[in-house]
Amino acid sequence: MAQLVMEEHEGATPMVENGSGISRRGVAILGAWTLVAMLFAVQAWFAAQVRDEPLAWGRASVIWLVWAAVWAALTPAALRLAARFPLQRPRALRALAVHGLASVTCALVNLAIFALAAPMIGATQVEPTWFGTFSRLLGTTFLLNLPVYWLIVAAAHVERLVRTAREKDRRQLRLEAQLTDARLQTLRTQLQPHFLFNALNTISVLMHENVDSADRILLQLSALLRRSLDGSEAHEVALAEEIGFLESYLEIEQARFGGRLSYRIAIPDEALAARVPNLILQPLVENALRHGLATRAGPGHIEIKADRQGEALLLCVSDDGRGLPPATTERVGLANTRARLRLLYADRQRFEVRNSADGGVIAEIELPWRTVA
């Protein structure tokens, strides 16, 4: 049965281990300790040959394999302690104390079990009684066994760092993919034939009625397409930059809809410096236009607000359309928005789309408050 293992340290991601995963780890531990035992056996046998002492290769192998088998049995417990008490701030001192006590305990357990097996495997330093053998091993090899536990903890710490770095790389790749999707989705919106045709048709009509307005809309369209194509690679931008992009988009749409579209952007100066995900608001405004205004005959209104609430930034896009129909399926734009927020802020964000009590739809995003340096 799958077992969900939650990493204890901050920023780590849940890891699912199943029976095969545990089995692979057990085989890896046994393989590693067998290799260590063989290396020590070779060293002991070679040293004995140099000193012209009678030590057979098989006897040396058995002695070190027994020693390594005890440590192999203790390794899972050491790895669990390393995961429970990682050597990192802010609890590094507490972790050092726990591992210090555990290293002494593991060394004593290893010596106690080895003393029990020593007479049967032909080990040296064997006394007539178990306690005598244990006391002798304690005086001669305790300090040699003590660092073994710390080597296991160090290996676990390195493995944790490598896994964290890989996870960070994967998150970065997913963020870049999500940003690219958002940019392509925005560009696709602007390049939709009906959007371009309507915008160009609006400009053509204004050329006969108000040349200045036609020129302004043409510049806004050019700026909109240029930013979509040459947009920053940064995952976060200042809210002021995001609002500038929305104003270009809304001005074009307002010229097209004429008196049917009105909008209001209510953002205090303090919030303009807040950091927000790049192109995070455009899909929400597009949805408000497509599903809130385009489907009704009368005029419609869109409101974009931002406000600091303690250590959070609250973004809100609302319309006064007919609201969400029952059993609405979330489309690509909203799903992309939700995925990007989750990747950027994990559980420190909130994204909610709901019907308003006064009619229309409200989309709210809550982010950690951070400003552009």
Disulfide bonds with the S-S distance in Angstrom:
none
